[in-house]
Amino acid sequence: MNPPKEEPVLFGPASALFGVLTRPASGASAPVACLMSNFGVTHHIGPHRIQVKLARQLAAQGIATLRFDLTGIGDSPASGTAKNFESQAQDDLRAAIDYLESKLGVKKVVIFGLCSGVAHGLRIAVADTRVTGLLSFDGYRFPGRRAELLRLWRRFLKYPVAQSVHWAKRLAGASRQKDNLLESREPESTVTAADFARSMETLVAREVSVYLVYSASHQPRDRNKDQMLELRGAPFLEKVRYEFMPAVDHSFTLLSSQRFFSDAACSWVEEITQRVSRGAAALPPAAADARRGMQSPGAGAGAGLVHSLAA
């Protein structure tokens, strides 16, 4: 099997955004492309090169992927503008989708949101109708207060000395992460369960495929969509794919966990590709052209929901 084509690219305003475009060896690609931005502050390869491996596996399936660095991370320099990070990230993601559309001719994009990338991915998915799939890995969780207390208790039992120091520093007034090196790396979120549910309902109404994936790093067990306990019974939960992966940790440390996650994710993208291909084939040329014209995102698309999800 020939290796995929991997090309470093610059795009966006002033060609300031850096990424790597991975395409099938044949050159031909599916009508859907995948987009990956940063996992926290890790640059475009991802932890343990998971994004490189995902992109290459997708290319073997005939699907192109752009993995890139947001402004100010990795190989994409800071912009020097007064925009906040979230607004800039949305501009960057939109520029990446524009690039894929102009470069490959694709009209639909699947967003991979990993860790902090989930927040960016969800916002752009709500706002941009070219997004047809959203994978959320260890993203928003609403397990309820009891589950969170149990999680903290298990952490204390596992690391009693470190946790004792941690809470002593908290009680002493260390509120900033740089003052407290034992603080959890999980960012505090202002997104409520109601905010999240509204965004999910918007996506499923638009027939966007959503895949909620959770590792065992936050909770070691998940009996019945426990990460969404506060939203149990919400209509959208019956229309999205939810999977708890007990053998996968947050950073994809083990090769076996990388393979498990990659196989599941790539299989899901293949299903989306087949759906989009069937939909395009079913449309007469005139209708297909008309629908393409409707897919270009308007300035106000999803503005209310994006505002409600603003950090």
C-alpha atoms as a printed R data frame, in Angstrom:
    type eleno elety resid chain resno       x      y       z
1   ATOM     1    CA   MET     A     1   0.000  0.000   0.000
2   ATOM     2    CA   ASN     A     2   1.354  3.408  -0.981
3   ATOM     3    CA   PRO     A     3   1.780  5.916   1.862
4   ATOM     4    CA   PRO     A     4  -0.567  8.911   1.979
5   ATOM     5    CA   LYS     A     5   0.443 12.278   0.599
6   ATOM     6    CA   GLU     A     6   1.358 14.724   3.374
7   ATOM     7    CA   GLU     A     7   1.812 18.377   2.490
8   ATOM     8    CA   PRO     A     8   2.658 21.277   4.827
9   ATOM     9    CA   VAL     A     9   0.346 24.178   4.022
10  ATOM    10    CA   LEU     A    10  -0.167 27.825   4.946
11  ATOM    11    CA   PHE     A    11  -3.624 29.351   4.730
12  ATOM    12    CA   GLY     A    12  -5.931 31.944   6.234
13  ATOM    13    CA   PRO     A    13  -5.382 35.714   6.443
14  ATOM    14    CA   ALA     A    14  -1.798 36.553   5.454
15  ATOM    15    CA   SER     A    15  -1.229 32.783   5.117
16  ATOM    16    CA   ALA     A    16  -0.402 32.752   8.823
17  ATOM    17    CA   LEU     A    17  -2.014 29.441   9.802
18  ATOM    18    CA   PHE     A    18   0.131 26.321   9.514
19  ATOM    19    CA   GLY     A    19  -1.159 22.822   8.980
20  ATOM    20    CA   VAL     A    20  -0.481 19.481   7.353
21  ATOM    21    CA   LEU     A    21  -2.855 18.231   4.673
22  ATOM    22    CA   THR     A    22  -2.970 14.431   4.487
23  ATOM    23    CA   ARG     A    23  -4.537 12.944   1.366
24  ATOM    24    CA   PRO     A    24  -4.991  9.465  -0.091
25  ATOM    25    CA   ALA     A    25  -2.066  8.191  -2.144
26  ATOM    26    CA   SER     A    26  -4.310  8.007  -5.209
27  ATOM    27    CA   GLY     A    27  -4.961 11.744  -5.058
28  ATOM    28    CA   ALA     A    28  -8.730 11.244  -5.226
29  ATOM    29    CA   SER     A    29 -10.595 11.820  -1.986
30  ATOM    30    CA   ALA     A    30 -14.075 11.420  -0.539
31  ATOM    31    CA   PRO     A    31 -16.682 14.228  -0.625
32  ATOM    32    CA   VAL     A    32 -16.051 14.739   3.091
33  ATOM    33    CA   ALA     A    33 -12.816 15.949   4.705
34  ATOM    34    CA   CYS     A    34 -11.752 15.915   8.359
35  ATOM    35    CA   LEU     A    35 -10.421 18.821  10.385
36  ATOM    36    CA   MET     A    36  -8.315 18.626  13.553
37  ATOM    37    CA   SER     A    37  -7.024 21.549  15.596
38  ATOM    38    CA   ASN     A    38  -5.054 21.498  18.843
39  ATOM    39    CA   PHE     A    39  -5.397 19.148  21.805
40  ATOM    40    CA   GLY     A    40  -4.825 21.715  24.556
41  ATOM    41    CA   VAL     A    41  -1.521 23.434  23.773
42  ATOM    42    CA   THR     A    42  -0.077 20.374  22.027
43  ATOM    43    CA   HIS     A    43   0.763 21.261  18.435
44  ATOM    44    CA   HIS     A    44  -0.804 19.643  15.382
45  ATOM    45    CA   ILE     A    45   0.535 16.101  15.951
46  ATOM    46    CA   GLY     A    46  -1.554 15.552  19.107
47  ATOM    47    CA   PRO     A    47  -0.544 13.574  22.224
48  ATOM    48    CA   HIS     A    48   1.464 10.478  21.296
49  ATOM    49    CA   ARG     A    49   1.021 11.506  17.628
50  ATOM    50    CA   ILE     A    50  -2.629 10.446  17.703
51  ATOM    51    CA   GLN     A    51  -3.666 13.059  15.126
52  ATOM    52    CA   VAL     A    52  -0.937 11.963  12.711
53  ATOM    53    CA   LYS     A    53  -2.082  8.356  13.028
54  ATOM    54    CA   LEU     A    54  -5.739  9.275  12.612
55  ATOM    55    CA   ALA     A    55  -5.025 11.340   9.494
56  ATOM    56    CA   ARG     A    56  -3.024  8.537   7.886
57  ATOM    57    CA   GLN     A    57  -5.640  5.913   8.677
58  ATOM    58    CA   LEU     A    58  -8.357  8.149   7.233
59  ATOM    59    CA   ALA     A    59  -6.258  8.686   4.100
60  ATOM    60    CA   ALA     A    60  -6.060  4.908   3.693
61  ATOM    61    CA   GLN     A    61  -9.877  4.991   3.626
62  ATOM    62    CA   GLY     A    62  -9.853  7.670   0.924
63  ATOM    63    CA   ILE     A    63 -10.560 10.610   3.248
64  ATOM    64    CA   ALA     A    64  -8.434 13.766   3.412
65  ATOM    65    CA   THR     A    65  -7.574 15.476   6.705
66  ATOM    66    CA   LEU     A    66  -6.191 18.873   7.654
67  ATOM    67    CA   ARG     A    67  -4.574 19.019  11.083
68  ATOM    68    CA   PHE     A    68  -3.466 22.521  11.971
69  ATOM    69    CA   ASP     A    69  -2.366 24.877  14.726
70  ATOM    70    CA   LEU     A    70  -4.638 27.622  15.976
71  ATOM    71    CA   THR     A    71  -3.265 31.155  16.108
72  ATOM    72    CA   GLY     A    72  -0.567 31.439  18.769
73  ATOM    73    CA   ILE     A    73  -0.046 27.676  19.164
74  ATOM    74    CA   GLY     A    74   2.644 25.489  17.625
75  ATOM    75    CA   ASP     A    75   3.710 26.741  14.197
76  ATOM    76    CA   SER     A    76   0.961 29.358  13.807
77  ATOM    77    CA   PRO     A    77   2.204 32.724  15.119
78  ATOM    78    CA   ALA     A    78   0.176 35.051  17.319
79  ATOM    79    CA   SER     A    79  -1.983 37.453  15.342
80  ATOM    80    CA   GLY     A    80  -1.269 40.662  17.242
81  ATOM    81    CA   THR     A    81  -4.964 41.586  17.148
82  ATOM    82    CA   ALA     A    82  -7.191 42.464  20.085
83  ATOM    83    CA   LYS     A    83  -9.450 39.431  19.554
84  ATOM    84    CA   ASN     A    84  -9.917 37.049  22.441
85  ATOM    85    CA   PHE     A    85  -8.727 33.474  22.020
86  ATOM    86    CA   GLU     A    86 -12.168 31.980  21.422
87  ATOM    87    CA   SER     A    87 -13.141 34.472  18.712
88  ATOM    88    CA   GLN     A    88  -9.780 33.962  17.046
89  ATOM    89    CA   ALA     A    89 -10.189 30.176  17.202
90  ATOM    90    CA   GLN     A    90 -13.550 30.436  15.434
91  ATOM    91    CA   ASP     A    91 -11.987 32.561  12.695
92  ATOM    92    CA   ASP     A    92  -9.178 30.011  12.368
93  ATOM    93    CA   LEU     A    93 -11.555 27.059  12.072
94  ATOM    94    CA   ARG     A    94 -13.672 28.868   9.505
95  ATOM    95    CA   ALA     A    95 -10.526 29.666   7.508
96  ATOM    96    CA   ALA     A    96  -9.551 25.983   7.659
97  ATOM    97    CA   ILE     A    97 -12.955 24.903   6.335
98  ATOM    98    CA   ASP     A    98 -12.699 27.521   3.577
99  ATOM    99    CA   TYR     A    99  -9.274 26.146   2.675
100 ATOM   100    CA   LEU     A   100 -10.524 22.555   2.451
101 ATOM   101    CA   GLU     A   101 -13.432 23.666   0.297
102 ATOM   102    CA   SER     A   102 -11.240 25.632  -2.118
103 ATOM   103    CA   LYS     A   103  -8.379 23.113  -2.198
104 ATOM   104    CA   LEU     A   104 -10.337 19.859  -2.395
105 ATOM   105    CA   GLY     A   105 -13.793 20.954  -3.493
106 ATOM   106    CA   VAL     A   106 -15.441 19.322  -0.475
107 ATOM   107    CA   LYS     A   107 -18.711 20.755   0.767
108 ATOM   108    CA   LYS     A   108 -18.893 18.879   4.054
109 ATOM   109    CA   VAL     A   109 -16.398 18.639   6.912
110 ATOM   110    CA   VAL     A   110 -16.079 16.448  10.008
111 ATOM   111    CA   ILE     A   111 -14.600 18.152  13.078
112 ATOM   112    CA   PHE     A   112 -12.448 16.197  15.531
113 ATOM   113    CA   GLY     A   113 -12.657 17.912  18.908
114 ATOM   114    CA   LEU     A   114 -10.143 16.488  21.375
115 ATOM   115    CA   CYS     A   115 -10.091 17.803  24.954
116 ATOM   116    CA   SER     A   116 -10.130 21.617  24.775
117 ATOM   117    CA   GLY     A   117 -10.750 21.330  21.033
118 ATOM   118    CA   VAL     A   118 -14.289 20.190  21.832
119 ATOM   119    CA   ALA     A   119 -15.373 23.699  22.824
120 ATOM   120    CA   HIS     A   120 -14.019 25.184  19.597
121 ATOM   121    CA   GLY     A   121 -15.462 22.336  17.541
122 ATOM   122    CA   LEU     A   122 -18.918 22.588  19.047
123 ATOM   123    CA   ARG     A   123 -19.129 26.320  18.444
124 ATOM   124    CA   ILE     A   124 -18.100 26.090  14.799
125 ATOM   125    CA   ALA     A   125 -20.388 23.085  14.247
126 ATOM   126    CA   VAL     A   126 -23.369 25.091  15.480
127 ATOM   127    CA   ALA     A   127 -22.429 28.149  13.427
128 ATOM   128    CA   ASP     A   128 -21.258 26.626  10.124
129 ATOM   129    CA   THR     A   129 -23.612 24.415   8.130
130 ATOM   130    CA   ARG     A   130 -20.717 22.851   6.234
131 ATOM   131    CA   VAL     A   131 -19.966 20.789   9.356
132 ATOM   132    CA   THR     A   132 -21.631 17.398   8.973
133 ATOM   133    CA   GLY     A   133 -19.971 15.537  11.843
134 ATOM   134    CA   LEU     A   134 -18.545 16.344  15.276
135 ATOM   135    CA   LEU     A   135 -16.439 13.979  17.356
136 ATOM   136    CA   SER     A   136 -16.105 15.076  20.978
137 ATOM   137    CA   PHE     A   137 -13.392 13.306  22.986
138 ATOM   138    CA   ASP     A   138 -13.396 13.947  26.748
139 ATOM   139    CA   GLY     A   139 -15.367 17.109  26.183
140 ATOM   140    CA   TYR     A   140 -18.324 18.491  28.087
141 ATOM   141    CA   ARG     A   141 -19.463 16.338  31.008
142 ATOM   142    CA   PHE     A   142 -22.541 16.724  33.185
143 ATOM   143    CA   PRO     A   143 -22.377 13.748  35.577
144 ATOM   144    CA   GLY     A   144 -23.995 15.483  38.536
145 ATOM   145    CA   ARG     A   145 -22.511 16.684  41.811
146 ATOM   146    CA   ARG     A   146 -22.519 13.277  43.495
147 ATOM   147    CA   ALA     A   147 -20.418 11.749  40.715
148 ATOM   148    CA   GLU     A   148 -17.957 14.639  40.870
149 ATOM   149    CA   LEU     A   149 -17.573 14.235  44.638
150 ATOM   150    CA   LEU     A   150 -16.943 10.515  44.189
151 ATOM   151    CA   ARG     A   151 -14.340 11.292  41.537
152 ATOM   152    CA   LEU     A   152 -12.529 13.676  43.882
153 ATOM   153    CA   TRP     A   153 -12.685 11.113  46.691
154 ATOM   154    CA   ARG     A   154 -11.176  8.401  44.486
155 ATOM   155    CA   ARG     A   155  -8.417 10.814  43.491
156 ATOM   156    CA   PHE     A   156  -7.723 11.535  47.159
157 ATOM   157    CA   LEU     A   157  -7.514  7.828  47.989
158 ATOM   158    CA   LYS     A   158  -5.122  7.233  45.095
159 ATOM   159    CA   TYR     A   159  -2.847 10.216  45.813
160 ATOM   160    CA   PRO     A   160  -3.427 11.094  49.499
161 ATOM   161    CA   VAL     A   161  -0.241 13.110  50.043
162 ATOM   162    CA   ALA     A   162  -0.483 15.089  46.817
163 ATOM   163    CA   GLN     A   163  -4.172 15.774  47.333
164 ATOM   164    CA   SER     A   164  -3.608 16.864  50.930
165 ATOM   165    CA   VAL     A   165  -1.038 19.401  49.745
166 ATOM   166    CA   HIS     A   166  -3.362 20.447  46.946
167 ATOM   167    CA   TRP     A   167  -6.283 21.203  49.246
168 ATOM   168    CA   ALA     A   168  -4.035 22.867  51.807
169 ATOM   169    CA   LYS     A   169  -2.874 25.249  49.098
170 ATOM   170    CA   ARG     A   170  -6.463 25.823  47.989
171 ATOM   171    CA   LEU     A   171  -7.510 26.690  51.521
172 ATOM   172    CA   ALA     A   172  -4.490 28.978  51.779
173 ATOM   173    CA   GLY     A   173  -5.782 30.932  48.805
174 ATOM   174    CA   ALA     A   174  -3.919 29.548  45.781
175 ATOM   175    CA   SER     A   175  -6.517 30.181  43.114
176 ATOM   176    CA   ARG     A   176  -4.395 30.345  39.988
177 ATOM   177    CA   GLN     A   177  -3.042 27.208  38.362
178 ATOM   178    CA   LYS     A   178   0.505 28.577  38.260
179 ATOM   179    CA   ASP     A   179   0.284 29.026  42.047
180 ATOM   180    CA   ASN     A   180  -0.958 25.487  42.528
181 ATOM   181    CA   LEU     A   181   0.812 22.881  40.453
182 ATOM   182    CA   LEU     A   182  -1.494 20.144  41.724
183 ATOM   183    CA   GLU     A   183  -4.582 21.831  40.305
184 ATOM   184    CA   SER     A   184  -6.532 19.734  37.814
185 ATOM   185    CA   ARG     A   185  -5.702 20.428  34.187
186 ATOM   186    CA   GLU     A   186  -9.378 20.225  33.276
187 ATOM   187    CA   PRO     A   187 -10.498 23.787  32.457
188 ATOM   188    CA   GLU     A   188 -13.486 25.214  34.239
189 ATOM   189    CA   SER     A   189 -16.434 25.575  31.882
190 ATOM   190    CA   THR     A   190 -19.154 28.201  31.910
191 ATOM   191    CA   VAL     A   191 -21.297 26.065  29.605
192 ATOM   192    CA   THR     A   192 -24.336 24.747  31.445
193 ATOM   193    CA   ALA     A   193 -26.131 21.492  30.777
194 ATOM   194    CA   ALA     A   194 -28.978 23.512  29.251
195 ATOM   195    CA   ASP     A   195 -26.545 25.329  26.925
196 ATOM   196    CA   PHE     A   196 -25.067 22.030  25.803
197 ATOM   197    CA   ALA     A   197 -28.477 20.448  25.238
198 ATOM   198    CA   ARG     A   198 -29.602 23.369  23.066
199 ATOM   199    CA   SER     A   199 -26.503 23.063  20.919
200 ATOM   200    CA   MET     A   200 -26.960 19.303  20.577
201 ATOM   201    CA   GLU     A   201 -30.601 19.729  19.581
202 ATOM   202    CA   THR     A   202 -29.533 22.239  16.926
203 ATOM   203    CA   LEU     A   203 -27.002 19.804  15.498
204 ATOM   204    CA   VAL     A   204 -29.259 16.750  15.435
205 ATOM   205    CA   ALA     A   205 -32.058 18.820  13.864
206 ATOM   206    CA   ARG     A   206 -29.583 19.656  11.099
207 ATOM   207    CA   GLU     A   207 -28.708 15.943  10.828
208 ATOM   208    CA   VAL     A   208 -25.134 16.472  11.970
209 ATOM   209    CA   SER     A   209 -23.617 13.204  13.169
210 ATOM   210    CA   VAL     A   210 -22.364 13.607  16.756
211 ATOM   211    CA   TYR     A   211 -20.040 11.121  18.457
212 ATOM   212    CA   LEU     A   212 -19.498 11.675  22.195
213 ATOM   213    CA   VAL     A   213 -16.477  9.671  23.372
214 ATOM   214    CA   TYR     A   214 -15.218  9.502  26.959
215 ATOM   215    CA   SER     A   215 -12.059  7.909  28.322
216 ATOM   216    CA   ALA     A   216 -11.681  6.386  31.778
217 ATOM   217    CA   SER     A   217  -9.519  9.262  33.002
218 ATOM   218    CA   HIS     A   218 -12.352 11.173  34.675
219 ATOM   219    CA   GLN     A   219 -14.543  8.272  35.773
220 ATOM   220    CA   PRO     A   220 -13.455  4.613  35.711
221 ATOM   221    CA   ARG     A   221 -16.978  3.298  35.087
222 ATOM   222    CA   ASP     A   222 -19.946  4.327  32.997
223 ATOM   223    CA   ARG     A   223 -23.102  2.273  33.288
224 ATOM   224    CA   ASN     A   224 -25.675  4.281  31.354
225 ATOM   225    CA   LYS     A   225 -24.317  7.438  29.753
226 ATOM   226    CA   ASP     A   226 -23.212  8.610  33.186
227 ATOM   227    CA   GLN     A   227 -21.272 11.575  31.789
228 ATOM   228    CA   MET     A   228 -24.667 13.012  30.790
229 ATOM   229    CA   LEU     A   229 -26.501 12.180  34.008
230 ATOM   230    CA   GLU     A   230 -27.859 15.724  34.390
231 ATOM   231    CA   LEU     A   231 -29.336 15.460  30.891
232 ATOM   232    CA   ARG     A   232 -30.748 11.955  31.164
233 ATOM   233    CA   GLY     A   233 -33.953 11.789  29.156
234 ATOM   234    CA   ALA     A   234 -32.965 14.649  26.850
235 ATOM   235    CA   PRO     A   235 -34.225 13.858  23.326
236 ATOM   236    CA   PHE     A   236 -30.850 14.438  21.668
237 ATOM   237    CA   LEU     A   237 -29.240 11.564  23.595
238 ATOM   238    CA   GLU     A   238 -31.203  9.082  21.496
239 ATOM   239    CA   LYS     A   239 -29.884 10.656  18.295
240 ATOM   240    CA   VAL     A   240 -26.154 10.902  18.997
241 ATOM   241    CA   ARG     A   241 -23.545  8.177  19.350
242 ATOM   242    CA   TYR     A   242 -22.216  7.861  22.892
243 ATOM   243    CA   GLU     A   243 -19.305  5.622  23.830
244 ATOM   244    CA   PHE     A   244 -17.336  5.129  27.016
245 ATOM   245    CA   MET     A   245 -13.893  3.621  26.345
246 ATOM   246    CA   PRO     A   246 -12.576  2.145  29.619
247 ATOM   247    CA   ALA     A   247  -9.290  1.007  28.043
248 ATOM   248    CA   VAL     A   248  -8.475  4.497  26.716
249 ATOM   249    CA   ASP     A   249  -6.887  7.244  28.809
250 ATOM   250    CA   HIS     A   250  -7.040 10.983  28.177
251 ATOM   251    CA   SER     A   251  -3.623 11.140  26.465
252 ATOM   252    CA   PHE     A   252  -3.824  7.888  24.442
253 ATOM   253    CA   THR     A   253  -0.782  6.510  26.246
254 ATOM   254    CA   LEU     A   254  -1.005  2.862  25.178
255 ATOM   255    CA   LEU     A   255  -0.681  1.771  21.557
256 ATOM   256    CA   SER     A   256  -3.645 -0.538  22.051
257 ATOM   257    CA   SER     A   257  -5.804  2.392  23.175
258 ATOM   258    CA   GLN     A   258  -4.675  4.442  20.179
259 ATOM   259    CA   ARG     A   259  -5.684  1.652  17.810
260 ATOM   260    CA   PHE     A   260  -9.025  1.134  19.531
261 ATOM   261    CA   PHE     A   261  -9.928  4.820  19.384
262 ATOM   262    CA   SER     A   262  -8.649  5.280  15.824
263 ATOM   263    CA   ASP     A   263 -10.570  2.281  14.506
264 ATOM   264    CA   ALA     A   264 -13.801  3.486  16.120
265 ATOM   265    CA   ALA     A   265 -13.361  7.075  14.934
266 ATOM   266    CA   CYS     A   266 -12.412  6.130  11.381
267 ATOM   267    CA   SER     A   267 -15.334  3.715  11.110
268 ATOM   268    CA   TRP     A   268 -17.679  6.519  12.208
269 ATOM   269    CA   VAL     A   269 -16.225  8.910   9.597
270 ATOM   270    CA   GLU     A   270 -16.648  6.233   6.928
271 ATOM   271    CA   GLU     A   271 -20.350  5.999   7.790
272 ATOM   272    CA   ILE     A   272 -20.683  9.770   7.393
273 ATOM   273    CA   THR     A   273 -18.856  9.671   4.065
274 ATOM   274    CA   GLN     A   274 -21.199  7.004   2.749
275 ATOM   275    CA   ARG     A   275 -24.237  8.990   3.898
276 ATOM   276    CA   VAL     A   276 -23.020 12.178   2.228
277 ATOM   277    CA   SER     A   277 -22.162 10.268  -0.954
278 ATOM   278    CA   ARG     A   278 -25.638  8.727  -1.089
279 ATOM   279    CA   GLY     A   279 -27.241 12.118  -0.525
280 ATOM   280    CA   ALA     A   280 -25.234 13.750  -3.313
281 ATOM   281    CA   ALA     A   281 -25.981 10.898  -5.722
282 ATOM   282    CA   ALA     A   282 -29.715 11.134  -5.027
283 ATOM   283    CA   LEU     A   283 -29.895 14.815  -5.999
284 ATOM   284    CA   PRO     A   284 -30.356 15.937  -9.612
285 ATOM   285    CA   PRO     A   285 -27.635 18.392 -10.744
286 ATOM   286    CA   ALA     A   286 -29.838 21.481 -10.403
287 ATOM   287    CA   ALA     A   287 -30.909 20.555  -6.871
288 ATOM   288    CA   ALA     A   288 -27.333 19.766  -5.876
289 ATOM   289    CA   ASP     A   289 -26.174 23.164  -7.110
290 ATOM   290    CA   ALA     A   290 -28.980 24.883  -5.219
291 ATOM   291    CA   ARG     A   291 -28.148 23.077  -2.000
292 ATOM   292    CA   ARG     A   292 -24.470 23.996  -2.309
293 ATOM   293    CA   GLY     A   293 -25.502 27.625  -2.511
294 ATOM   294    CA   MET     A   294 -27.483 27.268   0.715
295 ATOM   295    CA   GLN     A   295 -24.590 25.657   2.595
296 ATOM   296    CA   SER     A   296 -22.394 28.724   2.703
297 ATOM   297    CA   PRO     A   297 -22.608 29.983   6.312
298 ATOM   298    CA   GLY     A   298 -24.264 33.297   6.925
299 ATOM   299    CA   ALA     A   299 -22.763 35.857   9.266
300 ATOM   300    CA   GLY     A   300 -25.459 35.232  11.836
301 ATOM   301    CA   ALA     A   301 -25.711 31.464  11.601
302 ATOM   302    CA   GLY     A   302 -26.090 29.988  15.062
303 ATOM   303    CA   ALA     A   303 -25.134 33.311  16.615
304 ATOM   304    CA   GLY     A   304 -27.396 32.924  19.623
305 ATOM   305    CA   LEU     A   305 -26.088 29.487  20.511
306 ATOM   306    CA   VAL     A   306 -22.497 30.438  19.890
307 ATOM   307    CA   HIS     A   307 -22.954 33.372  22.245
308 ATOM   308    CA   SER     A   308 -24.415 31.099  24.921
309 ATOM   309    CA   LEU     A   309 -21.348 28.868  24.637
310 ATOM   310    CA   ALA     A   310 -18.843 31.698  24.849
311 ATOM   311    CA   ALA     A   311 -16.228 31.081  27.516
